Amino acid sequence: MNCVDCGKPVEPVAAALTTKIVSPQATEFRCLDCLAKVFSTSRERLLDAARAYRDRGCLRFQGIKF
């Protein structure tokens, strides 16, 4: 799937973050860079959040390479 904002491929971690922090029923996805812009944060902070969710056992992030 491609980012609704820029058209780049959506990384698996970005898709997982979208379903975790935006909506479990999300139908529109953004790449990490565009997701960072929406939340006024950095790509690295989003990756840190994803790692924290994975380390806490969130199944959405199991098996995703960062």
Secondary structure, DSSP 8 states (H G I E B T S, - for coil): -B-TTT--B--HHHHHHIIIII-TT------HHHHHHHTTS-HHHHHHHHHHHHHTT-GGGTT---
